[in-house]
């Protein structure tokens, strides 16, 4: 019961961050989930919950979606999805925990170091496709499609609504494909589906609460909270993976 409560709390908090900022469920929940269940099951649970949450949140943001950018990201992701699945199959549980932790920690440190005013020139087609490929690989390997796309979009100075709409639309496509590929190999256990079903209610509650809070949160404060959670969770998962 204690384990389920902690899982539900982690899912709610990560979904709250996702609803408020447009990203964060995978990178916020993964470090906690990989500490409490086998990493493969954790990746699959996150993919299932993220898909459900994206389907709930994305309709209101479609009007902000840059469709050409989205199409290019999906094309790039298609090249990364099989590569990520191979990585997931080859990596052991400890290595997956370390990869989850390092991804979260490095994203937090990157955004913290560069700050909100650091910028890149607008993306060319090559950068978008490469970003999509990295996102696709991270989706099937770690259930984390967001970090690569988020970092590039923030550094390009895109608006918050553009970032949120693009990420959520990409999540919907990426997590659907990731679940389908994982169902084929390595397969998804019935216990994993049950865990995802149990966590669906706190996840959707957190997402809806985050959506309501989005317009009342100070952007700088929410950014600092998310980065602190990313770094803390990432370091914990990394330490757990290294210690075995």
JOFENQUI-V805898 format. One record per run of one state. SS is the DSSP state (alpha for helix, beta for strand, coil for the rest). FROM is the first residue (numbers start at 1). TO is the last residue. If there is no record, write none. Layout:
ss from to
SS FROM TO
SS FROM TO
This chain:
ss from to
coil 1 1
alpha 2 21
coil 22 24
alpha 25 36
coil 37 38
alpha 39 64
coil 65 66
alpha 67 90
coil 91 92
alpha 93 114
coil 115 124
alpha 125 142
coil 143 145
alpha 146 155
coil 156 159
alpha 160 184
coil 185 189
alpha 190 216
coil 217 218
alpha 219 243
coil 244 244
